Amino acid sequence: MRVLITGASRGIGAAVAQRFAKVHRGAHIAMLARSMTEPSHTALEGTLQATQRAIESLGGVALPLQVD
């Protein structure tokens, strides 16, 4: 199964990506967001790399894509 999730570096997008990986083991998840290695906003935590690690720990395959 394959899915594309926008805003996946934090909040609802990250939660949806992780939930999808948990429910659909081995799923391929393309994640789009602005924050690859550093948060895009100083007051908001979360990056695509952090979400990628979480997805892979749940058995999913993550493809982080930095977009604006």
N, C-alpha and C positions, 0 to 999 in steps of 0.2 A: 504494500500500500504506500502511496506517496501523497504528501500534503505540502502546501505552501502556507506559511503563517507570517503575517506582517506584524511589526511592532513586537518582535519576539525577544528583545533584550531585557524586558522587565514587565511587570504588571500582568494584565490579562493575557497579552500575547505570549509571555514566557510561561504562564500557568497553563494555557491551552496547549502549547507545544509539549510541555512535560506530561500533562494528562494524556495526550494523544500517544506519546511514547510508552506510557505505562499501560494503557489499554490495548494498544496495537503493537506488541513486541516485534522488533525488527523493522518497524516502519521507517521510511526515508522521509525526513522532514527538512524542507528548505525553509530557512528562517531569514527574514528580511528585517533590517533595522539600521539606525544610524550609528549605534554604539558597538563597534567591534571589540576593542580592547579597553577603551576608556568610556565612562558614562558621557552622554552628549549634553547632560545638564548637571550642574554641580550639586543640586539638591536631590537628584534622583539616582539611585544606585541601579546597577544592572548592566550587563554587556552580553553580546552575542556569544562570546567565548564561555561565559558562565552558564548560559542556557545550554550551549553545546555540551559541556561537561555533564550537566544534569541529565540531558536526554540520553547521552551515551551510557551513563551509569544505569539507566532504566532499560537498556537493551535496544535503543533506537539508533538510527544513523542520521547524524545532523550535518547539514550543509549551511553554514552561516554565510550570508551575503550582505555586505555593507552597502546600503543604498541611502539616497536622500530624497 
